[in-house]
Amino acid sequence: MIYMGTRLDPYVHEHDTAEEAETFDRALRERVERARSSTKPRVRHDKVMDEARAIIEAELEKQRR
């Protein structure tokens, strides 16, 4: 049983308390379910990565000038 304010070991857990971990887990599951049931057109991972690399390269080029 988990009690309110139960502190978690920071070497083992990402969140400070069990309640924070449960809240994060619930929100993540909801976001994943919304994404899985979305009817928006899907974008391939390699296309997204190509676009991200182009943005990064453009920014680096600006900084070089």
Biopython code that builds the backbone (N, CA, C, O; Angstrom):
import numpy as np
from Bio.PDB.StructureBuilder import StructureBuilder

atoms = [
    (1, "MET", "N", (0.840, -1.179, 0.000)),
    (1, "MET", "CA", (0.000, 0.000, 0.000)),
    (1, "MET", "C", (0.889, 1.247, 0.000)),
    (1, "MET", "O", (1.902, 1.294, 0.698)),
    (2, "ILE", "N", (0.506, 2.245, -0.779)),
    (2, "ILE", "CA", (1.269, 3.488, -0.862)),
    (2, "ILE", "C", (0.522, 4.571, -0.104)),
    (2, "ILE", "O", (-0.676, 4.773, -0.301)),
    (3, "TYR", "N", (1.243, 5.261, 0.762)),
    (3, "TYR", "CA", (0.642, 6.311, 1.575)),
    (3, "TYR", "C", (0.952, 7.674, 0.972)),
    (3, "TYR", "O", (1.940, 7.839, 0.257)),
    (4, "MET", "N", (0.094, 8.652, 1.268)),
    (4, "MET", "CA", (0.295, 10.011, 0.779)),
    (4, "MET", "C", (1.672, 10.519, 1.212)),
    (4, "MET", "O", (2.055, 10.395, 2.375)),
    (5, "GLY", "N", (2.399, 11.083, 0.270)),
    (5, "GLY", "CA", (3.685, 11.657, 0.602)),
    (5, "GLY", "C", (4.805, 10.646, 0.737)),
    (5, "GLY", "O", (5.882, 10.985, 1.227)),
    (6, "THR", "N", (4.575, 9.412, 0.314)),
    (6, "THR", "CA", (5.602, 8.392, 0.415)),
    (6, "THR", "C", (6.798, 8.797, -0.431)),
    (6, "THR", "O", (6.696, 8.910, -1.652)),
    (7, "ARG", "N", (7.930, 9.013, 0.224)),
    (7, "ARG", "CA", (9.135, 9.421, -0.488)),
    (7, "ARG", "C", (9.752, 8.202, -1.164)),
    (7, "ARG", "O", (9.807, 7.113, -0.592)),
    (8, "LEU", "N", (10.213, 8.411, -2.390)),
    (8, "LEU", "CA", (10.836, 7.340, -3.141)),
    (8, "LEU", "C", (12.345, 7.547, -3.188)),
    (8, "LEU", "O", (12.822, 8.681, -3.136)),
    (9, "ASP", "N", (13.077, 6.478, -3.283)),
    (9, "ASP", "CA", (14.536, 6.521, -3.352)),
    (9, "ASP", "C", (14.962, 7.172, -4.665)),
    (9, "ASP", "O", (14.650, 6.636, -5.728)),
    (10, "PRO", "N", (15.660, 8.301, -4.635)),
    (10, "PRO", "CA", (16.031, 9.004, -5.869)),
    (10, "PRO", "C", (17.003, 8.209, -6.741)),
    (10, "PRO", "O", (17.141, 8.499, -7.929)),
    (11, "TYR", "N", (17.672, 7.219, -6.170)),
    (11, "TYR", "CA", (18.581, 6.392, -6.958)),
    (11, "TYR", "C", (17.821, 5.354, -7.776)),
    (11, "TYR", "O", (18.358, 4.780, -8.723)),
    (12, "VAL", "N", (16.579, 5.124, -7.404)),
    (12, "VAL", "CA", (15.779, 4.096, -8.062)),
    (12, "VAL", "C", (14.638, 4.701, -8.868)),
    (12, "VAL", "O", (14.268, 4.170, -9.914)),
    (13, "HIS", "N", (14.078, 5.809, -8.388)),
    (13, "HIS", "CA", (12.876, 6.373, -8.982)),
    (13, "HIS", "C", (13.127, 7.767, -9.556)),
    (13, "HIS", "O", (13.943, 8.534, -9.044)),
    (14, "GLU", "N", (12.414, 8.067, -10.618)),
    (14, "GLU", "CA", (12.531, 9.363, -11.273)),
    (14, "GLU", "C", (11.760, 10.447, -10.521)),
    (14, "GLU", "O", (12.127, 11.619, -10.594)),
    (15, "HIS", "N", (10.715, 10.085, -9.810)),
    (15, "HIS", "CA", (9.853, 11.052, -9.127)),
    (15, "HIS", "C", (10.103, 11.025, -7.630)),
    (15, "HIS", "O", (10.582, 10.032, -7.082)),
    (16, "ASP", "N", (9.771, 12.133, -6.976)),
    (16, "ASP", "CA", (10.017, 12.251, -5.537)),
    (16, "ASP", "C", (9.065, 11.417, -4.692)),
    (16, "ASP", "O", (9.460, 10.842, -3.677)),
    (17, "THR", "N", (7.804, 11.357, -5.120)),
    (17, "THR", "CA", (6.822, 10.612, -4.329)),
    (17, "THR", "C", (6.071, 9.625, -5.221)),
    (17, "THR", "O", (6.061, 9.752, -6.445)),
    (18, "ALA", "N", (5.454, 8.654, -4.589)),
    (18, "ALA", "CA", (4.648, 7.676, -5.315)),
    (18, "ALA", "C", (3.485, 8.360, -6.018)),
    (18, "ALA", "O", (3.094, 7.965, -7.116)),
    (19, "GLU", "N", (2.930, 9.396, -5.375)),
    (19, "GLU", "CA", (1.803, 10.111, -5.973)),
    (19, "GLU", "C", (2.227, 10.812, -7.270)),
    (19, "GLU", "O", (1.498, 10.788, -8.261)),
    (20, "GLU", "N", (3.422, 11.441, -7.255)),
    (20, "GLU", "CA", (3.924, 12.080, -8.472)),
    (20, "GLU", "C", (4.132, 11.049, -9.571)),
    (20, "GLU", "O", (3.804, 11.300, -10.731)),
    (21, "ALA", "N", (4.673, 9.898, -9.216)),
    (21, "ALA", "CA", (4.911, 8.845, -10.197)),
    (21, "ALA", "C", (3.592, 8.349, -10.789)),
    (21, "ALA", "O", (3.490, 8.139, -11.998)),
    (22, "GLU", "N", (2.595, 8.165, -9.943)),
    (22, "GLU", "CA", (1.291, 7.701, -10.429)),
    (22, "GLU", "C", (0.621, 8.736, -11.314)),
    (22, "GLU", "O", (0.022, 8.389, -12.332)),
    (23, "THR", "N", (0.718, 10.010, -10.933)),
    (23, "THR", "CA", (0.138, 11.086, -11.738)),
    (23, "THR", "C", (0.809, 11.164, -13.098)),
    (23, "THR", "O", (0.139, 11.292, -14.123)),
    (24, "PHE", "N", (2.128, 11.087, -13.104)),
    (24, "PHE", "CA", (2.868, 11.121, -14.366)),
    (24, "PHE", "C", (2.491, 9.925, -15.239)),
    (24, "PHE", "O", (2.242, 10.082, -16.434)),
    (25, "ASP", "N", (2.449, 8.750, -14.655)),
    (25, "ASP", "CA", (2.115, 7.536, -15.392)),
    (25, "ASP", "C", (0.718, 7.624, -16.005)),
    (25, "ASP", "O", (0.521, 7.262, -17.165)),
    (26, "ARG", "N", (-0.240, 8.101, -15.231)),
    (26, "ARG", "CA", (-1.613, 8.238, -15.720)),
    (26, "ARG", "C", (-1.668, 9.226, -16.895)),
    (26, "ARG", "O", (-2.310, 8.947, -17.909)),
    (27, "ALA", "N", (-0.995, 10.379, -16.760)),
    (27, "ALA", "CA", (-0.987, 11.391, -17.828)),
    (27, "ALA", "C", (-0.301, 10.846, -19.078)),
    (27, "ALA", "O", (-0.768, 11.072, -20.194)),
    (28, "LEU", "N", (0.796, 10.137, -18.892)),
    (28, "LEU", "CA", (1.502, 9.559, -20.043)),
    (28, "LEU", "C", (0.630, 8.544, -20.767)),
    (28, "LEU", "O", (0.559, 8.549, -21.996)),
    (29, "ARG", "N", (-0.027, 7.683, -20.019)),
    (29, "ARG", "CA", (-0.909, 6.693, -20.647)),
    (29, "ARG", "C", (-2.042, 7.365, -21.423)),
    (29, "ARG", "O", (-2.420, 6.903, -22.500)),
    (30, "GLU", "N", (-2.582, 8.454, -20.875)),
    (30, "GLU", "CA", (-3.650, 9.186, -21.574)),
    (30, "GLU", "C", (-3.129, 9.797, -22.871)),
    (30, "GLU", "O", (-3.807, 9.737, -23.897)),
    (31, "ARG", "N", (-1.919, 10.392, -22.836)),
    (31, "ARG", "CA", (-1.343, 10.982, -24.054)),
    (31, "ARG", "C", (-1.076, 9.920, -25.109)),
    (31, "ARG", "O", (-1.325, 10.138, -26.294)),
    (32, "VAL", "N", (-0.570, 8.774, -24.679)),
    (32, "VAL", "CA", (-0.295, 7.688, -25.625)),
    (32, "VAL", "C", (-1.591, 7.195, -26.247)),
    (32, "VAL", "O", (-1.653, 6.965, -27.454)),
    (33, "GLU", "N", (-2.615, 7.031, -25.439)),
    (33, "GLU", "CA", (-3.901, 6.550, -25.966)),
    (33, "GLU", "C", (-4.496, 7.555, -26.950)),
    (33, "GLU", "O", (-5.022, 7.161, -27.991)),
    (34, "ARG", "N", (-4.418, 8.854, -26.631)),
    (34, "ARG", "CA", (-4.907, 9.879, -27.571)),
    (34, "ARG", "C", (-4.136, 9.808, -28.887)),
    (34, "ARG", "O", (-4.729, 9.895, -29.962)),
    (35, "ALA", "N", (-2.832, 9.650, -28.803)),
    (35, "ALA", "CA", (-2.013, 9.577, -30.019)),
    (35, "ALA", "C", (-2.357, 8.340, -30.833)),
    (35, "ALA", "O", (-2.454, 8.406, -32.059)),
    (36, "ARG", "N", (-2.541, 7.220, -30.162)),
    (36, "ARG", "CA", (-2.856, 5.967, -30.878)),
    (36, "ARG", "C", (-4.216, 6.024, -31.546)),
    (36, "ARG", "O", (-4.412, 5.409, -32.595)),
    (37, "SER", "N", (-5.154, 6.744, -30.965)),
    (37, "SER", "CA", (-6.500, 6.786, -31.533)),
    (37, "SER", "C", (-6.712, 7.995, -32.448)),
    (37, "SER", "O", (-7.809, 8.197, -32.969)),
    (38, "SER", "N", (-5.665, 8.795, -32.640)),
    (38, "SER", "CA", (-5.770, 9.981, -33.481)),
    (38, "SER", "C", (-6.025, 9.592, -34.941)),
    (38, "SER", "O", (-5.539, 8.570, -35.426)),
    (39, "THR", "N", (-6.794, 10.433, -35.618)),
    (39, "THR", "CA", (-7.065, 10.199, -37.043)),
    (39, "THR", "C", (-6.220, 11.115, -37.920)),
    (39, "THR", "O", (-6.387, 11.132, -39.140)),
    (40, "LYS", "N", (-5.322, 11.871, -37.315)),
    (40, "LYS", "CA", (-4.423, 12.730, -38.088)),
    (40, "LYS", "C", (-3.509, 11.861, -38.953)),
    (40, "LYS", "O", (-3.181, 10.734, -38.581)),
    (41, "PRO", "N", (-3.102, 12.390, -40.107)),
    (41, "PRO", "CA", (-2.170, 11.621, -40.935)),
    (41, "PRO", "C", (-0.858, 11.399, -40.181)),
    (41, "PRO", "O", (-0.384, 12.280, -39.464)),
    (42, "ARG", "N", (-0.294, 10.234, -40.349)),
    (42, "ARG", "CA", (0.948, 9.900, -39.647)),
    (42, "ARG", "C", (2.145, 10.421, -40.436)),
    (42, "ARG", "O", (2.106, 10.513, -41.663)),
    (43, "VAL", "N", (3.202, 10.759, -39.715)),
    (43, "VAL", "CA", (4.436, 11.233, -40.331)),
    (43, "VAL", "C", (5.528, 10.241, -39.974)),
    (43, "VAL", "O", (5.710, 9.885, -38.810)),
    (44, "ARG", "N", (6.244, 9.804, -40.987)),
    (44, "ARG", "CA", (7.315, 8.827, -40.755)),
    (44, "ARG", "C", (8.426, 9.436, -39.896)),
    (44, "ARG", "O", (8.731, 10.624, -40.005)),
    (45, "HIS", "N", (9.018, 8.611, -39.051)),
    (45, "HIS", "CA", (10.081, 9.049, -38.154)),
    (45, "HIS", "C", (11.246, 9.654, -38.932)),
    (45, "HIS", "O", (11.767, 10.699, -38.542)),
    (46, "ASP", "N", (11.660, 9.019, -40.020)),
    (46, "ASP", "CA", (12.810, 9.528, -40.763)),
    (46, "ASP", "C", (12.522, 10.905, -41.371)),
    (46, "ASP", "O", (13.437, 11.719, -41.499)),
    (47, "LYS", "N", (11.286, 11.174, -41.742)),
    (47, "LYS", "CA", (10.923, 12.492, -42.272)),
    (47, "LYS", "C", (11.022, 13.549, -41.172)),
    (47, "LYS", "O", (11.550, 14.637, -41.403)),
    (48, "VAL", "N", (10.526, 13.239, -39.997)),
    (48, "VAL", "CA", (10.607, 14.167, -38.871)),
    (48, "VAL", "C", (12.069, 14.437, -38.520)),
    (48, "VAL", "O", (12.448, 15.582, -38.273)),
    (49, "MET", "N", (12.885, 13.391, -38.498)),
    (49, "MET", "CA", (14.296, 13.561, -38.167)),
    (49, "MET", "C", (15.017, 14.392, -39.221)),
    (49, "MET", "O", (15.858, 15.224, -38.882)),
    (50, "ASP", "N", (14.699, 14.176, -40.493)),
    (50, "ASP", "CA", (15.300, 14.986, -41.562)),
    (50, "ASP", "C", (14.957, 16.460, -41.379)),
    (50, "ASP", "O", (15.816, 17.328, -41.535)),
    (51, "GLU", "N", (13.700, 16.738, -41.049)),
    (51, "GLU", "CA", (13.278, 18.122, -40.833)),
    (51, "GLU", "C", (13.967, 18.723, -39.604)),
    (51, "GLU", "O", (14.367, 19.886, -39.624)),
    (52, "ALA", "N", (14.103, 17.945, -38.555)),
    (52, "ALA", "CA", (14.766, 18.427, -37.340)),
    (52, "ALA", "C", (16.238, 18.727, -37.626)),
    (52, "ALA", "O", (16.762, 19.752, -37.191)),
    (53, "ARG", "N", (16.897, 17.833, -38.353)),
    (53, "ARG", "CA", (18.309, 18.060, -38.697)),
    (53, "ARG", "C", (18.471, 19.322, -39.535)),
    (53, "ARG", "O", (19.428, 20.072, -39.346)),
    (54, "ALA", "N", (17.540, 19.564, -40.463)),
    (54, "ALA", "CA", (17.609, 20.760, -41.303)),
    (54, "ALA", "C", (17.462, 22.019, -40.449)),
    (54, "ALA", "O", (18.160, 23.008, -40.677)),
    (55, "ILE", "N", (16.572, 21.989, -39.482)),
    (55, "ILE", "CA", (16.384, 23.140, -38.588)),
    (55, "ILE", "C", (17.660, 23.380, -37.780)),
    (55, "ILE", "O", (18.111, 24.518, -37.644)),
    (56, "ILE", "N", (18.234, 22.309, -37.248)),
    (56, "ILE", "CA", (19.457, 22.425, -36.448)),
    (56, "ILE", "C", (20.596, 22.963, -37.310)),
    (56, "ILE", "O", (21.319, 23.867, -36.893)),
    (57, "GLU", "N", (20.754, 22.414, -38.500)),
    (57, "GLU", "CA", (21.814, 22.874, -39.404)),
    (57, "GLU", "C", (21.644, 24.335, -39.764)),
    (57, "GLU", "O", (22.628, 25.074, -39.800)),
    (58, "ALA", "N", (20.417, 24.774, -40.031)),
    (58, "ALA", "CA", (20.163, 26.174, -40.353)),
    (58, "ALA", "C", (20.537, 27.076, -39.179)),
    (58, "ALA", "O", (21.108, 28.149, -39.374)),
    (59, "GLU", "N", (20.216, 26.641, -37.961)),
    (59, "GLU", "CA", (20.550, 27.426, -36.784)),
    (59, "GLU", "C", (22.066, 27.480, -36.588)),
    (59, "GLU", "O", (22.612, 28.537, -36.272)),
    (60, "LEU", "N", (22.740, 26.360, -36.773)),
    (60, "LEU", "CA", (24.204, 26.337, -36.641)),
    (60, "LEU", "C", (24.846, 27.238, -37.689)),
    (60, "LEU", "O", (25.823, 27.929, -37.402)),
    (61, "GLU", "N", (24.308, 27.233, -38.886)),
    (61, "GLU", "CA", (24.835, 28.077, -39.944)),
    (61, "GLU", "C", (24.683, 29.557, -39.583)),
    (61, "GLU", "O", (25.582, 30.357, -39.842)),
    (62, "LYS", "N", (23.545, 29.917, -38.986)),
    (62, "LYS", "CA", (23.339, 31.299, -38.539)),
    (62, "LYS", "C", (24.374, 31.698, -37.494)),
    (62, "LYS", "O", (24.892, 32.814, -37.515)),
    (63, "GLN", "N", (24.670, 30.779, -36.583)),
    (63, "GLN", "CA", (25.622, 31.060, -35.514)),
    (63, "GLN", "C", (27.054, 31.198, -36.046)),
    (63, "GLN", "O", (27.863, 31.928, -35.472)),
    (64, "ARG", "N", (27.358, 30.510, -37.121)),
    (64, "ARG", "CA", (28.700, 30.563, -37.710)),
    (64, "ARG", "C", (28.975, 31.910, -38.362)),
    (64, "ARG", "O", (30.133, 32.307, -38.495)),
    (65, "ARG", "N", (27.936, 32.612, -38.764)),
    (65, "ARG", "CA", (28.102, 33.901, -39.453)),
    (65, "ARG", "C", (28.382, 35.022, -38.511)),
    (65, "ARG", "O", (28.545, 36.164, -38.941)),
]
sb = StructureBuilder()
sb.init_structure("model")
sb.init_model(0)
sb.init_chain("A")
sb.init_seg("    ")
for serial, (resi, resn, name, xyz) in enumerate(atoms, 1):
    if name == "N":
        sb.init_residue(resn, " ", resi, " ")
    sb.init_atom(name, np.array(xyz, "f"), 0.0, 1.0, " ", f" {name:<3s}", serial, name[0])
structure = sb.get_structure()
